[in-house]
């Protein structure tokens, strides 16, 4: 009996929840990496030897590079990793990628060279992009259909736990010990993920055949009769066995899948959340609020974490469709972005408005937790047929990360009001896309895949 099967036997019907939470640690790592510059750049702008190993303040250009190079690496990662996913399977590649976290943070713990910061931020971005292109598809393939939406939406909790860890712990302890704590936690998660998670049934079918896949499914579903799902997997693998990495560009239907899987992610990325996560403390430093910037960041992320239940609950109760939730989220986010843009254009000199950025950003994160965080990833995990899933998810994730680089690199170069105004425009475009394009595009794609539907 494999070790993961012992875990499955121990947890029984709750094993799917255990695996989902464990694999969602990818999101914890990614959001910790994305949020790391917010407290760390504040430290690197001071001359405290415990917090600034460089021995000098970072320049504006260096600050923008530390914040944005992460997204360059993240755009590269998914495209480079495609061949490895096809050869070794999603689970094994995820395990290998997880080693990049402790290695990069060991370097960050001991280095005093700004160039090593640039390199490590790019490496952490590479991990984040590569892992994120694999994780949603991997979970979609191993979770039972009836629990998929709920368990996939739990990633919101891990997203904001990673951000909270960066915002709450990093300002409170020396930078050396903060980076070291990440190393220790990452090693623990790597070991647990390596031994407690199963291979995807699709990968097992490709490499070990029907009977091995049957055994895996019986353990995963905690039941003996898995014939219907087994036959479905077998047919998909047989149908999609002959493929090229360029198949995604060879048919109109594949282009439609690419649009359905990618556009929601880009809309999510430009809605303003990377700006807040990466530069939270620096944003509050630009306001006239009387509370310290690190405390402001913690207050906002506490609201993020405390409202992470919204997406799973809203999806579970079926009151709203996915489309309805996303439109609601984008409408509220657009209003928050517009308020923040107007504040930074016209409100900085009005003392009575000093409270406005805090309230607007709290409203922003609560609105974000109503579905836009999870739903685009659920869509991407489902939309691609197995034949193009590796390439499709890699392209979608690459565009998701790479698209935001110009916005983050411009943080110290333009009035921040323009950045929030850009995010407001994205939200308007997103509402129009989901209201008038998304459903028709998805129906057209499905009809092309199955003309009899």
Order of alpha helices (4+ residues) and beta strands (2+ residues): alpha-alpha-alpha-alpha-alpha-alpha-alpha-alpha-alpha-alpha-alpha-alpha-alpha-alpha-alpha-alpha-alpha-alpha-alpha-alpha-alpha-alpha-alpha-alpha
